[in-house]
Amino acid sequence: MSIFHGFNINASALTAQRLRMDVTSANIANAHTTRATINEDGTVEPYRRRMVVLQSNGNDFKNYLQRARFGTQQGNNGVRATRIIEDQEPFKPVYDPAHPDADETGYVYYPNVDPLKEMVDMVSATRSYEANVTALNASKDMLLKALEIGR
Amino acid sequence: MPNRIETVQPVNSLKEPAKANSKVQHESDISFANVLKSALNKVNEVELEADVKTELLANGQIDQLHDVMISAQKASLTVETAVQIQQKVIDTYNEIMRMQI
């Protein structure tokens, strides 16, 4: 239903921000994980920081075709998470020969997770979520105001 | 005497006079009773969706809490709209009943 268009757009954003929050939580939880992936040859690799790629719903093939043929835009312009990519920054080496995952030189490689960045991402996701809830409430208030027309 | 309230017809018939027969058929489809019925069905659908979401939440099968809240808000808004329309219809009916003949 098109009167709930705004609701659906904000709902997609809420879902996306929840996912960002989940990914940030996973990054923080695995900030010291030295065995995230185990290779076939038995070597272990530390956790890689993950990031969410968000994309607008309006720029898929169907929409471009619609725009080219009819000059109209179909579908909502919400947002969706298309991919979760891994941060390719190098791991942080720490000298600790007693650690079970230390290499021959005595270095342990820790994840490339920076708690500071994660905190910033977390606050950003929380604030975005709040903004979308506010926008949603505003749409609802608008519709309720519309019901008062002529009363 | 017209016994039903009909919505304004688009002027398609001017462009396609051959389709006059189907227009009559179309008019009976969009009688006031049918419009009301389909509108109420839609209201019911939205309500049912909110119910299903609430039940899923209670069962712990929902992973997006805001979906439940938004469905509930949609349902409440739809019902509110339906109530407002119903009041308008009843007001109109009363107005007509009060008419002096």
gemmi code that builds the backbone of each chain (N, CA, C; Angstrom):
import gemmi

chains = {
    "A": [
        ("MET", (0.848, -1.202, 0.000), (0.000, 0.000, 0.000), (0.879, 1.245, 0.000)),
        ("SER", (0.532, 2.175, -0.869), (1.469, 3.279, -1.055), (1.424, 4.288, 0.084)),
        ("ILE", (0.345, 4.280, 0.902), (0.383, 5.256, 1.996), (1.423, 4.857, 3.034)),
        ("PHE", (1.812, 3.592, 3.013), (2.831, 3.152, 3.963), (4.218, 3.099, 3.330)),
        ("HIS", (4.347, 3.814, 2.202), (5.623, 3.839, 1.488), (6.760, 4.291, 2.415)),
        ("GLY", (6.517, 5.412, 3.095), (7.537, 5.955, 3.998), (7.890, 4.975, 5.098)),
        ("PHE", (6.856, 4.284, 5.607), (7.096, 3.275, 6.645), (8.071, 2.220, 6.134)),
        ("ASN", (7.787, 1.737, 4.907), (8.610, 0.650, 4.376), (10.046, 1.098, 4.138)),
        ("ILE", (10.199, 2.351, 3.672), (11.558, 2.860, 3.453), (12.312, 2.886, 4.773)),
        ("ASN", (11.668, 3.449, 5.805), (12.344, 3.532, 7.098), (12.572, 2.145, 7.695)),
        ("ALA", (11.633, 1.231, 7.430), (11.811, -0.126, 7.953), (13.049, -0.772, 7.354)),
        ("SER", (13.268, -0.553, 6.050), (14.462, -1.137, 5.431), (15.724, -0.552, 6.056)),
        ("ALA", (15.670, 0.766, 6.348), (16.840, 1.402, 6.967), (17.063, 0.846, 8.370)),
        ("LEU", (15.967, 0.601, 9.104), (16.099, 0.046, 10.456), (16.771, -1.326, 10.387)),
        ("THR", (16.331, -2.149, 9.434), (16.942, -3.471, 9.275), (18.429, -3.340, 8.963)),
        ("ALA", (18.744, -2.394, 8.061), (20.151, -2.218, 7.676), (20.991, -1.778, 8.869)),
        ("GLN", (20.447, -0.848, 9.665), (21.222, -0.364, 10.811), (21.380, -1.443, 11.867)),
        ("ARG", (20.351, -2.293, 11.996), (20.484, -3.424, 12.923), (21.632, -4.330, 12.491)),
        ("LEU", (21.712, -4.563, 11.166), (22.789, -5.408, 10.657), (24.147, -4.770, 10.930)),
        ("ARG", (24.243, -3.456, 10.729), (25.510, -2.757, 11.015), (25.899, -2.961, 12.469)),
        ("MET", (24.881, -2.840, 13.328), (25.115, -3.007, 14.764), (25.602, -4.428, 15.054)),
        ("ASP", (24.969, -5.418, 14.419), (25.366, -6.813, 14.641), (26.805, -7.043, 14.201)),
        ("VAL", (27.149, -6.464, 13.037), (28.504, -6.659, 12.523), (29.516, -5.990, 13.451)),
        ("THR", (29.174, -4.789, 13.937), (30.064, -4.111, 14.885), (30.236, -4.949, 16.145)),
        ("SER", (29.133, -5.512, 16.630), (29.216, -6.365, 17.823), (30.139, -7.536, 17.576)),
        ("ALA", (30.017, -8.147, 16.394), (30.882, -9.286, 16.066), (32.335, -8.840, 16.042)),
        ("ASN", (32.604, -7.651, 15.497), (33.982, -7.151, 15.451), (34.536, -6.958, 16.850)),
        ("ILE", (33.714, -6.357, 17.726), (34.192, -6.104, 19.091), (34.404, -7.430, 19.820)),
        ("ALA", (33.460, -8.352, 19.626), (33.559, -9.640, 20.320), (34.805, -10.399, 19.884)),
        ("ASN", (35.192, -10.227, 18.605), (36.332, -10.979, 18.079), (37.599, -10.146, 18.004)),
        ("ALA", (37.671, -9.089, 18.817), (38.824, -8.187, 18.747), (40.128, -8.892, 19.095)),
        ("HIS", (40.049, -10.034, 19.790), (41.277, -10.731, 20.169), (41.274, -12.178, 19.693)),
        ("THR", (40.432, -12.473, 18.709), (40.342, -13.845, 18.217), (41.509, -14.132, 17.280)),
        ("THR", (42.361, -15.071, 17.659), (43.504, -15.383, 16.800), (43.222, -16.572, 15.897)),
        ("ARG", (42.138, -17.288, 16.155), (41.802, -18.422, 15.281), (40.391, -18.246, 14.753)),
        ("ALA", (40.230, -17.443, 13.727), (38.894, -17.276, 13.147), (38.687, -18.247, 12.004)),
        ("THR", (39.727, -18.390, 11.163), (39.629, -19.355, 10.063), (40.801, -20.320, 10.177)),
        ("ILE", (40.489, -21.592, 9.944), (41.538, -22.611, 9.967), (41.733, -23.073, 8.530)),
        ("ASN", (42.940, -22.882, 8.013), (43.218, -23.250, 6.619), (43.329, -24.759, 6.472)),
        ("GLU", (43.385, -25.191, 5.207), (43.447, -26.633, 4.944), (44.740, -27.248, 5.467)),
        ("ASP", (45.829, -26.461, 5.442), (47.097, -27.013, 5.912), (47.261, -26.904, 7.428)),
        ("GLY", (46.219, -26.557, 8.135), (46.261, -26.543, 9.591), (46.683, -25.228, 10.199)),
        ("THR", (47.127, -24.261, 9.373), (47.489, -22.960, 9.932), (46.229, -22.167, 10.257)),
        ("VAL", (46.344, -21.286, 11.255), (45.171, -20.509, 11.649), (45.366, -19.054, 11.256)),
        ("GLU", (44.243, -18.386, 11.030), (44.289, -16.967, 10.679), (43.433, -16.191, 11.655)),
        ("PRO", (43.878, -14.998, 12.056), (43.046, -14.215, 12.973), (41.792, -13.676, 12.282)),
        ("TYR", (40.912, -13.172, 13.100), (39.650, -12.611, 12.598), (39.931, -11.363, 11.785)),
        ("ARG", (39.167, -11.198, 10.691), (39.278, -9.969, 9.898), (38.077, -9.080, 10.183)),
        ("ARG", (38.356, -7.804, 10.354), (37.276, -6.856, 10.629), (36.293, -6.848, 9.462)),
        ("ARG", (34.993, -6.835, 9.781), (33.964, -6.860, 8.736), (33.278, -5.516, 8.635)),
        ("MET", (32.821, -5.216, 7.442), (32.092, -3.973, 7.191), (30.878, -4.278, 6.322)),
        ("VAL", (29.816, -3.519, 6.522), (28.584, -3.717, 5.757), (28.566, -2.742, 4.586)),
        ("VAL", (28.197, -3.249, 3.412), (28.032, -2.382, 2.239), (26.532, -2.153, 2.041)),
        ("LEU", (26.133, -0.906, 2.139), (24.718, -0.570, 1.970), (24.495, -0.019, 0.569)),
        ("GLN", (23.323, -0.339, 0.015), (23.012, 0.114, -1.335), (21.568, 0.565, -1.384)),
        ("SER", (21.316, 1.601, -2.170), (19.942, 2.073, -2.308), (19.145, 1.061, -3.119)),
        ("ASN", (17.878, 0.899, -2.752), (17.046, -0.084, -3.441), (16.689, 0.349, -4.857)),
        ("GLY", (16.864, 1.646, -5.129), (16.365, 2.175, -6.401), (17.265, 1.931, -7.587)),
        ("ASN", (18.498, 1.437, -7.381), (19.391, 1.393, -8.537), (19.682, -0.021, -9.009)),
        ("ASP", (18.659, -0.862, -9.023), (18.877, -2.177, -9.624), (18.411, -2.149, -11.087)),
        ("PHE", (18.629, -3.242, -11.787), (18.375, -3.291, -13.227), (16.913, -2.976, -13.551)),
        ("LYS", (16.009, -3.559, -12.751), (14.574, -3.378, -13.008), (14.215, -1.903, -13.017)),
        ("ASN", (14.812, -1.163, -12.073), (14.479, 0.248, -11.973), (15.016, 1.055, -13.143)),
        ("TYR", (16.251, 0.705, -13.580), (16.810, 1.419, -14.724), (15.960, 1.172, -15.963)),
        ("LEU", (15.505, -0.069, -16.119), (14.664, -0.417, -17.268), (13.359, 0.357, -17.213)),
        ("GLN", (12.740, 0.371, -16.026), (11.477, 1.098, -15.845), (11.651, 2.564, -16.207)),
        ("ARG", (12.768, 3.145, -15.713), (12.999, 4.558, -15.939), (13.207, 4.832, -17.421)),
        ("ALA", (13.928, 3.924, -18.088), (14.201, 4.116, -19.505), (12.936, 3.963, -20.339)),
        ("ARG", (12.075, 3.025, -19.954), (10.895, 2.750, -20.776), (9.756, 3.712, -20.486)),
        ("PHE", (9.472, 3.954, -19.216), (8.277, 4.727, -18.872), (8.596, 6.053, -18.196)),
        ("GLY", (9.860, 6.248, -17.879), (10.212, 7.493, -17.201), (9.747, 7.524, -15.760)),
        ("THR", (9.298, 6.379, -15.246), (8.840, 6.344, -13.856), (9.787, 5.493, -13.039)),
        ("GLN", (9.681, 5.661, -11.754), (10.504, 4.879, -10.860), (9.620, 3.952, -10.053)),
        ("GLN", (9.956, 2.686, -10.108), (9.155, 1.697, -9.384), (9.866, 1.291, -8.112)),
        ("GLY", (9.128, 0.680, -7.231), (9.744, 0.145, -6.028), (10.099, 1.237, -5.044)),
        ("ASN", (10.376, 0.857, -3.828), (10.700, 1.890, -2.853), (12.176, 2.218, -2.923)),
        ("ASN", (12.533, 3.353, -2.400), (13.920, 3.777, -2.441), (14.596, 3.526, -1.104)),
        ("GLY", (14.220, 2.446, -0.481), (14.847, 2.116, 0.791), (16.288, 1.685, 0.588)),
        ("VAL", (16.840, 1.135, 1.631), (18.237, 0.735, 1.583), (18.312, -0.750, 1.887)),
        ("ARG", (19.345, -1.379, 1.362), (19.531, -2.783, 1.741), (21.028, -3.084, 1.791)),
        ("ALA", (21.357, -4.011, 2.649), (22.759, -4.415, 2.768), (23.025, -5.437, 1.690)),
        ("THR", (23.969, -5.121, 0.787), (24.230, -6.048, -0.308), (25.357, -7.016, 0.031)),
        ("ARG", (26.358, -6.532, 0.750), (27.498, -7.392, 1.028), (28.068, -7.083, 2.401)),
        ("ILE", (28.738, -8.074, 2.965), (29.566, -7.838, 4.148), (30.986, -8.111, 3.707)),
        ("ILE", (31.816, -7.062, 3.660), (33.180, -7.244, 3.152), (34.164, -7.268, 4.315)),
        ("GLU", (35.337, -7.805, 4.028), (36.375, -7.905, 5.060), (37.388, -6.800, 4.853)),
        ("ASP", (37.788, -6.200, 5.961), (38.790, -5.141, 5.941), (40.155, -5.750, 5.611)),
        ("GLN", (40.818, -5.218, 4.579), (42.094, -5.813, 4.145), (43.308, -5.179, 4.820)),
        ("GLU", (43.091, -4.400, 5.857), (44.212, -3.845, 6.621), (45.054, -4.998, 7.179)),
        ("PRO", (46.396, -4.784, 7.352), (47.222, -5.875, 7.897), (46.889, -6.157, 9.362)),
        ("PHE", (47.157, -7.398, 9.775), (46.918, -7.770, 11.176), (47.950, -7.103, 12.064)),
        ("LYS", (47.615, -7.069, 13.366), (48.541, -6.412, 14.307), (49.458, -7.448, 14.939)),
        ("PRO", (50.769, -7.393, 14.667), (51.682, -8.371, 15.280), (52.028, -7.982, 16.718)),
        ("VAL", (52.016, -8.987, 17.611), (52.391, -8.763, 19.014), (53.391, -9.848, 19.386)),
        ("TYR", (54.507, -9.461, 19.992), (55.512, -10.457, 20.355), (55.095, -11.182, 21.619)),
        ("ASP", (54.794, -12.473, 21.492), (54.334, -13.270, 22.627), (54.631, -14.745, 22.324)),
        ("PRO", (55.913, -15.191, 22.511), (56.307, -16.550, 22.099), (55.550, -17.646, 22.836)),
        ("ALA", (54.990, -17.344, 24.008), (54.303, -18.389, 24.775), (52.907, -18.680, 24.223)),
        ("HIS", (52.419, -17.814, 23.382), (51.061, -17.978, 22.850), (50.994, -19.181, 21.910)),
        ("PRO", (49.960, -20.019, 22.014), (49.872, -21.200, 21.142), (49.824, -20.858, 19.656)),
        ("ASP", (49.357, -19.660, 19.295), (49.265, -19.312, 17.886), (50.436, -18.458, 17.413)),
        ("ALA", (51.507, -18.403, 18.201), (52.671, -17.620, 17.782), (53.383, -18.334, 16.639)),
        ("ASP", (53.965, -17.546, 15.686), (54.702, -18.179, 14.588), (56.151, -18.432, 15.009)),
        ("GLU", (57.019, -18.864, 14.059), (58.394, -19.248, 14.405), (59.144, -18.087, 15.033)),
        ("THR", (58.860, -16.861, 14.608), (59.579, -15.705, 15.137), (59.009, -15.238, 16.473)),
        ("GLY", (57.954, -15.883, 16.951), (57.403, -15.526, 18.257), (56.317, -14.469, 18.205)),
        ("TYR", (55.892, -14.117, 16.999), (54.854, -13.087, 16.889), (53.472, -13.716, 16.765)),
        ("VAL", (52.507, -13.139, 17.487), (51.113, -13.539, 17.344), (50.422, -12.439, 16.543)),
        ("TYR", (49.623, -12.829, 15.582), (48.907, -11.819, 14.798), (47.491, -11.669, 15.325)),
        ("TYR", (47.194, -10.454, 15.727), (45.858, -10.175, 16.276), (44.981, -9.524, 15.205)),
        ("PRO", (43.679, -9.605, 15.349), (42.766, -9.060, 14.321), (43.013, -7.574, 14.070)),
        ("ASN", (42.639, -7.133, 12.865), (42.792, -5.727, 12.508), (41.597, -4.902, 12.985)),
        ("VAL", (41.070, -5.276, 14.143), (39.925, -4.555, 14.698), (40.437, -3.421, 15.571)),
        ("ASP", (39.949, -2.211, 15.293), (40.307, -1.055, 16.110), (39.087, -0.697, 16.964)),
        ("PRO", (39.162, -0.903, 18.291), (37.984, -0.657, 19.138), (37.423, 0.755, 18.979)),
        ("LEU", (38.339, 1.706, 18.717), (37.868, 3.090, 18.543), (36.920, 3.205, 17.363)),
        ("LYS", (37.361, 2.632, 16.229), (36.525, 2.653, 15.020), (35.188, 1.979, 15.288)),
        ("GLU", (35.255, 0.848, 16.013), (34.034, 0.098, 16.274), (33.062, 0.915, 17.114)),
        ("MET", (33.607, 1.641, 18.110), (32.734, 2.473, 18.946), (32.064, 3.547, 18.095)),
        ("VAL", (32.867, 4.155, 17.181), (32.303, 5.197, 16.315), (31.203, 4.604, 15.442)),
        ("ASP", (31.449, 3.421, 14.866), (30.448, 2.759, 14.025), (29.189, 2.446, 14.810)),
        ("MET", (29.407, 2.012, 16.069), (28.269, 1.633, 16.905), (27.386, 2.843, 17.188)),
        ("VAL", (28.041, 3.959, 17.561), (27.275, 5.178, 17.836), (26.554, 5.631, 16.565)),
        ("SER", (27.265, 5.540, 15.430), (26.669, 5.952, 14.159), (25.438, 5.105, 13.838)),
        ("ALA", (25.546, 3.781, 14.029), (24.408, 2.903, 13.747), (23.246, 3.214, 14.681)),
        ("THR", (23.572, 3.425, 15.972), (22.512, 3.720, 16.944), (21.784, 5.016, 16.582)),
        ("ARG", (22.569, 6.038, 16.238), (21.959, 7.334, 15.915), (21.124, 7.246, 14.640)),
        ("SER", (21.637, 6.498, 13.648), (20.871, 6.322, 12.411), (19.553, 5.626, 12.702)),
        ("TYR", (19.632, 4.621, 13.566), (18.420, 3.881, 13.927), (17.409, 4.836, 14.560)),
        ("GLU", (17.922, 5.649, 15.497), (17.033, 6.617, 16.165), (16.431, 7.589, 15.160)),
        ("ALA", (17.265, 8.063, 14.226), (16.768, 9.014, 13.227), (15.655, 8.393, 12.409)),
        ("ASN", (15.822, 7.118, 12.056), (14.799, 6.452, 11.249), (13.520, 6.233, 12.034)),
        ("VAL", (13.669, 5.938, 13.339), (12.463, 5.793, 14.163), (11.738, 7.134, 14.240)),
        ("THR", (12.516, 8.216, 14.375), (11.907, 9.546, 14.426), (11.173, 9.850, 13.114)),
        ("ALA", (11.814, 9.514, 11.995), (11.178, 9.756, 10.697), (9.898, 8.943, 10.571)),
        ("LEU", (9.956, 7.703, 11.079), (8.782, 6.844, 11.016), (7.636, 7.434, 11.830)),
        ("ASN", (7.975, 7.911, 13.037), (6.935, 8.515, 13.868), (6.368, 9.764, 13.210)),
        ("ALA", (7.246, 10.506, 12.518), (6.774, 11.705, 11.824), (5.789, 11.327, 10.725)),
        ("SER", (6.105, 10.245, 9.970), (5.162, 9.805, 8.922), (3.837, 9.414, 9.539)),
        ("LYS", (3.929, 8.720, 10.685), (2.689, 8.281, 11.334), (1.872, 9.484, 11.793)),
        ("ASP", (2.556, 10.464, 12.388), (1.842, 11.664, 12.841), (1.192, 12.388, 11.679)),
        ("MET", (1.896, 12.381, 10.528), (1.338, 13.025, 9.335), (0.038, 12.341, 8.926)),
        ("LEU", (0.065, 11.001, 8.904), (-1.127, 10.261, 8.491), (-2.257, 10.493, 9.485)),
        ("LEU", (-1.909, 10.527, 10.781), (-2.948, 10.760, 11.786), (-3.531, 12.157, 11.633)),
        ("LYS", (-2.659, 13.130, 11.278), (-3.147, 14.491, 11.054), (-4.102, 14.499, 9.874)),
        ("ALA", (-3.758, 13.702, 8.827), (-4.618, 13.655, 7.638), (-6.010, 13.158, 8.003)),
        ("LEU", (-6.070, 12.267, 8.997), (-7.380, 11.734, 9.401), (-8.211, 12.801, 10.112)),
        ("GLU", (-7.537, 13.865, 10.564), (-8.265, 14.915, 11.272), (-8.860, 15.947, 10.326)),
        ("ILE", (-8.581, 15.786, 9.015), (-9.098, 16.755, 8.045), (-10.620, 16.759, 8.103)),
        ("GLY", (-11.186, 17.922, 8.270), (-12.632, 18.061, 8.228), (-13.327, 17.653, 9.506)),
        ("ARG", (-12.578, 17.404, 10.533), (-13.230, 17.005, 11.772), (-13.681, 18.228, 12.567)),
    ],
    "B": [
        ("MET", (-33.829, 5.339, -10.440), (-33.201, 5.981, -9.282), (-31.881, 5.276, -8.968)),
        ("PRO", (-30.795, 6.011, -8.895), (-29.535, 5.339, -8.584), (-29.542, 4.831, -7.140)),
        ("ASN", (-29.235, 3.582, -6.990), (-29.273, 3.018, -5.642), (-27.894, 2.758, -5.083)),
        ("ARG", (-26.910, 3.291, -5.750), (-25.579, 3.113, -5.181), (-24.708, 4.314, -5.508)),
        ("ILE", (-23.741, 4.507, -4.670), (-22.818, 5.613, -4.880), (-21.657, 5.101, -5.709)),
        ("GLU", (-21.380, 5.781, -6.831), (-20.309, 5.299, -7.698), (-19.189, 6.317, -7.774)),
        ("THR", (-17.981, 5.765, -7.900), (-16.844, 6.676, -8.034), (-16.845, 7.264, -9.432)),
        ("VAL", (-16.128, 8.371, -9.590), (-16.071, 9.047, -10.874), (-15.352, 8.160, -11.879)),
        ("GLN", (-15.976, 7.981, -13.040), (-15.388, 7.129, -14.064), (-14.334, 7.881, -14.858)),
        ("PRO", (-13.245, 7.201, -15.214), (-12.297, 7.854, -16.118), (-12.909, 7.987, -17.513)),
        ("VAL", (-12.370, 8.901, -18.330), (-12.992, 9.191, -19.635), (-12.480, 8.259, -20.715)),
        ("ASN", (-12.221, 7.007, -20.343), (-11.758, 6.036, -21.336), (-12.791, 5.824, -22.428)),
        ("SER", (-14.074, 5.894, -22.061), (-15.135, 5.577, -23.002), (-15.137, 6.526, -24.194)),
        ("LEU", (-14.600, 7.734, -24.010), (-14.543, 8.677, -25.130), (-13.563, 8.191, -26.187)),
        ("LYS", (-12.469, 7.601, -25.686), (-11.453, 7.132, -26.630), (-11.858, 5.802, -27.257)),
        ("GLU", (-12.540, 4.970, -26.484), (-12.903, 3.647, -26.983), (-14.403, 3.433, -26.854)),
        ("PRO", (-15.188, 3.970, -27.808), (-16.640, 3.825, -27.707), (-17.099, 2.370, -27.865)),
        ("ALA", (-16.247, 1.521, -28.491), (-16.643, 0.127, -28.719), (-16.732, -0.644, -27.406)),
        ("LYS", (-16.081, -0.119, -26.388), (-16.012, -0.885, -25.143), (-17.146, -0.519, -24.176)),
        ("ALA", (-18.245, -0.024, -24.700), (-19.335, 0.429, -23.839), (-19.901, -0.710, -23.006)),
        ("ASN", (-19.911, -1.915, -23.586), (-20.460, -3.063, -22.875), (-19.651, -3.392, -21.641)),
        ("SER", (-18.342, -3.406, -21.818), (-17.498, -3.784, -20.695), (-17.555, -2.723, -19.600)),
        ("LYS", (-17.906, -1.498, -19.968), (-17.980, -0.428, -18.976), (-19.097, -0.707, -17.965)),
        ("VAL", (-20.209, -1.217, -18.494), (-21.340, -1.534, -17.599), (-20.906, -2.600, -16.600)),
        ("GLN", (-20.228, -3.610, -17.181), (-19.728, -4.689, -16.330), (-18.798, -4.125, -15.255)),
        ("HIS", (-17.935, -3.198, -15.683), (-16.947, -2.617, -14.790), (-17.630, -1.839, -13.670)),
        ("GLU", (-18.681, -1.138, -14.026), (-19.385, -0.326, -13.026), (-19.966, -1.179, -11.914)),
        ("SER", (-20.488, -2.353, -12.314), (-21.082, -3.188, -11.270), (-19.984, -3.740, -10.353)),
        ("ASP", (-18.763, -3.861, -10.904), (-17.661, -4.341, -10.071), (-17.286, -3.339, -8.987)),
        ("ILE", (-17.390, -2.046, -9.320), (-16.938, -1.063, -8.356), (-18.125, -0.406, -7.644)),
        ("SER", (-19.180, -1.173, -7.412), (-20.297, -0.624, -6.645), (-19.826, -0.304, -5.232)),
        ("PHE", (-20.597, 0.514, -4.567), (-20.195, 0.944, -3.228), (-19.965, -0.247, -2.306)),
        ("ALA", (-20.869, -1.233, -2.410), (-20.742, -2.404, -1.532), (-19.430, -3.128, -1.771)),
        ("ASN", (-19.074, -3.275, -3.075), (-17.821, -3.986, -3.369), (-16.612, -3.220, -2.881)),
        ("VAL", (-16.644, -1.894, -3.113), (-15.522, -1.073, -2.659), (-15.370, -1.209, -1.149)),
        ("LEU", (-16.496, -1.125, -0.445), (-16.457, -1.228, 1.014), (-15.920, -2.584, 1.444)),
        ("LYS", (-16.411, -3.618, 0.733), (-16.002, -4.968, 1.103), (-14.499, -5.144, 0.927)),
        ("SER", (-13.988, -4.700, -0.252), (-12.551, -4.909, -0.494), (-11.718, -4.065, 0.460)),
        ("ALA", (-12.216, -2.861, 0.782), (-11.470, -2.014, 1.722), (-11.401, -2.685, 3.091)),
        ("LEU", (-12.543, -3.236, 3.523), (-12.555, -3.900, 4.831), (-11.665, -5.135, 4.830)),
        ("ASN", (-11.641, -5.836, 3.679), (-10.754, -7.001, 3.582), (-9.305, -6.591, 3.746)),
        ("LYS", (-8.962, -5.441, 3.132), (-7.582, -4.986, 3.237), (-7.244, -4.633, 4.686)),
        ("VAL", (-8.194, -3.968, 5.354), (-7.988, -3.631, 6.768), (-7.745, -4.906, 7.563)),
        ("ASN", (-8.569, -5.915, 7.266), (-8.445, -7.186, 7.969), (-7.097, -7.837, 7.705)),
        ("GLU", (-6.643, -7.759, 6.432), (-5.346, -8.343, 6.091), (-4.221, -7.716, 6.917)),
        ("VAL", (-4.255, -6.383, 6.985), (-3.198, -5.687, 7.725), (-3.229, -6.096, 9.191)),
        ("GLU", (-4.472, -6.199, 9.742), (-4.620, -6.618, 11.139), (-4.052, -8.018, 11.344)),
        ("LEU", (-4.395, -8.912, 10.397), (-3.925, -10.298, 10.523), (-2.407, -10.367, 10.468)),
        ("GLU", (-1.824, -9.522, 9.579), (-0.360, -9.524, 9.469), (0.267, -9.123, 10.801)),
        ("ALA", (-0.312, -8.082, 11.413), (0.213, -7.642, 12.711), (0.060, -8.752, 13.746)),
        ("ASP", (-1.068, -9.466, 13.691), (-1.296, -10.570, 14.639), (-0.243, -11.653, 14.477)),
        ("VAL", (0.002, -12.010, 13.199), (0.985, -13.069, 12.922), (2.355, -12.661, 13.449)),
        ("LYS", (2.713, -11.385, 13.181), (4.027, -10.903, 13.617), (4.126, -10.950, 15.145)),
        ("THR", (3.035, -10.554, 15.831), (3.052, -10.556, 17.292), (3.223, -11.971, 17.823)),
        ("GLU", (2.521, -12.911, 17.160), (2.630, -14.304, 17.600), (4.054, -14.821, 17.397)),
        ("LEU", (4.638, -14.481, 16.247), (6.017, -14.905, 15.976), (6.960, -14.338, 17.032)),
        ("LEU", (6.700, -13.074, 17.399), (7.544, -12.447, 18.425), (7.435, -13.206, 19.734)),
        ("ALA", (6.179, -13.560, 20.101), (5.969, -14.281, 21.354), (6.638, -15.642, 21.318)),
        ("ASN", (6.689, -16.254, 20.111), (7.351, -17.550, 19.979), (8.862, -17.435, 19.867)),
        ("GLY", (9.337, -16.193, 19.803), (10.774, -16.004, 19.664), (11.278, -16.280, 18.265)),
        ("GLN", (10.407, -16.181, 17.269), (10.819, -16.504, 15.900), (11.054, -15.271, 15.045)),
        ("ILE", (11.041, -14.104, 15.677), (11.227, -12.889, 14.882), (12.632, -12.362, 15.149)),
        ("ASP", (13.281, -11.869, 14.092), (14.626, -11.354, 14.340), (14.697, -9.838, 14.179)),
        ("GLN", (13.635, -9.211, 13.732), (13.637, -7.752, 13.646), (12.450, -7.225, 14.455)),
        ("LEU", (12.776, -6.688, 15.627), (11.712, -6.214, 16.519), (10.912, -5.092, 15.876)),
        ("HIS", (11.608, -4.219, 15.119), (10.893, -3.083, 14.553), (9.833, -3.505, 13.541)),
        ("ASP", (10.027, -4.678, 12.894), (8.999, -5.161, 11.966), (7.661, -5.336, 12.682)),
        ("VAL", (7.736, -5.896, 13.901), (6.512, -6.112, 14.674), (5.858, -4.774, 14.983)),
        ("MET", (6.677, -3.839, 15.466), (6.133, -2.535, 15.849), (5.518, -1.825, 14.643)),
        ("ILE", (6.229, -1.897, 13.508), (5.731, -1.188, 12.323), (4.436, -1.819, 11.833)),
        ("SER", (4.367, -3.156, 11.869), (3.117, -3.811, 11.463), (1.981, -3.377, 12.367)),
        ("ALA", (2.260, -3.309, 13.677), (1.215, -2.889, 14.617), (0.768, -1.461, 14.312)),
        ("GLN", (1.733, -0.592, 13.992), (1.395, 0.802, 13.684), (0.573, 0.884, 12.408)),
        ("LYS", (0.974, 0.085, 11.402), (0.221, 0.076, 10.140), (-1.217, -0.356, 10.396)),
        ("ALA", (-1.357, -1.420, 11.207), (-2.688, -1.933, 11.495), (-3.514, -0.870, 12.211)),
        ("SER", (-2.905, -0.227, 13.203), (-3.669, 0.754, 13.978), (-4.087, 1.924, 13.090)),
        ("LEU", (-3.168, 2.347, 12.189), (-3.504, 3.457, 11.288), (-4.615, 3.060, 10.327)),
        ("THR", (-4.534, 1.835, 9.796), (-5.548, 1.392, 8.843), (-6.914, 1.320, 9.505)),
        ("VAL", (-6.935, 0.769, 10.725), (-8.208, 0.669, 11.429), (-8.755, 2.068, 11.727)),
        ("GLU", (-7.853, 2.952, 12.142), (-8.279, 4.327, 12.426), (-8.900, 4.973, 11.189)),
        ("THR", (-8.244, 4.764, 10.030), (-8.785, 5.287, 8.772), (-10.159, 4.697, 8.486)),
        ("ALA", (-10.282, 3.379, 8.675), (-11.559, 2.718, 8.419), (-12.648, 3.293, 9.317)),
        ("VAL", (-12.299, 3.536, 10.588), (-13.285, 4.077, 11.522), (-13.718, 5.478, 11.077)),
        ("GLN", (-12.739, 6.284, 10.652), (-13.072, 7.642, 10.202), (-13.996, 7.609, 8.992)),
        ("ILE", (-13.695, 6.719, 8.042), (-14.522, 6.609, 6.832), (-15.931, 6.170, 7.227)),
        ("GLN", (-16.002, 5.183, 8.129), (-17.294, 4.660, 8.570), (-18.116, 5.778, 9.204)),
        ("GLN", (-17.445, 6.615, 10.027), (-18.173, 7.732, 10.647), (-18.706, 8.697, 9.604)),
        ("LYS", (-17.854, 8.965, 8.590), (-18.279, 9.871, 7.521), (-19.498, 9.297, 6.807)),
        ("VAL", (-19.461, 7.992, 6.512), (-20.561, 7.360, 5.788), (-21.836, 7.451, 6.607)),
        ("ILE", (-21.728, 7.166, 7.902), (-22.921, 7.202, 8.761), (-23.450, 8.622, 8.864)),
        ("ASP", (-22.535, 9.605, 8.977), (-22.954, 11.009, 9.009), (-23.744, 11.359, 7.758)),
        ("THR", (-23.215, 10.919, 6.604), (-23.882, 11.205, 5.335), (-25.266, 10.568, 5.299)),
        ("TYR", (-25.329, 9.320, 5.739), (-26.610, 8.593, 5.762), (-27.624, 9.336, 6.634)),
        ("ASN", (-27.176, 9.747, 7.835), (-28.077, 10.466, 8.737), (-28.554, 11.764, 8.109)),
        ("GLU", (-27.634, 12.441, 7.428), (-27.968, 13.705, 6.773), (-29.079, 13.487, 5.752)),
        ("ILE", (-28.950, 12.393, 4.987), (-29.957, 12.108, 3.958), (-31.288, 11.736, 4.605)),
        ("MET", (-31.234, 10.962, 5.702), (-32.457, 10.552, 6.390), (-33.200, 11.747, 6.962)),
        ("ARG", (-32.461, 12.772, 7.334), (-33.092, 13.951, 7.927), (-33.742, 14.852, 6.870)),
        ("MET", (-33.548, 14.529, 5.601), (-34.052, 15.373, 4.518), (-35.580, 15.433, 4.508)),
        ("GLN", (-36.118, 16.627, 4.291), (-37.573, 16.780, 4.227), (-38.075, 16.380, 2.843)),
        ("ILE", (-39.130, 15.575, 2.815), (-39.667, 15.158, 1.500), (-41.049, 15.808, 1.312)),
    ],
}
model = gemmi.Model(1)
for chain_id, residues in chains.items():
    chain = gemmi.Chain(chain_id)
    for i, (resn, *xyz) in enumerate(residues, 1):
        res = gemmi.Residue()
        res.name, res.seqid = resn, gemmi.SeqId(i, " ")
        for name, pos in zip(("N", "CA", "C"), xyz):
            atom = gemmi.Atom()
            atom.name, atom.element = name, gemmi.Element(name[0])
            atom.pos, atom.b_iso = gemmi.Position(*pos), 0.0
            res.add_atom(atom)
        chain.add_residue(res)
    model.add_chain(chain)
structure = gemmi.Structure()
structure.add_model(model)
structure.setup_entities()
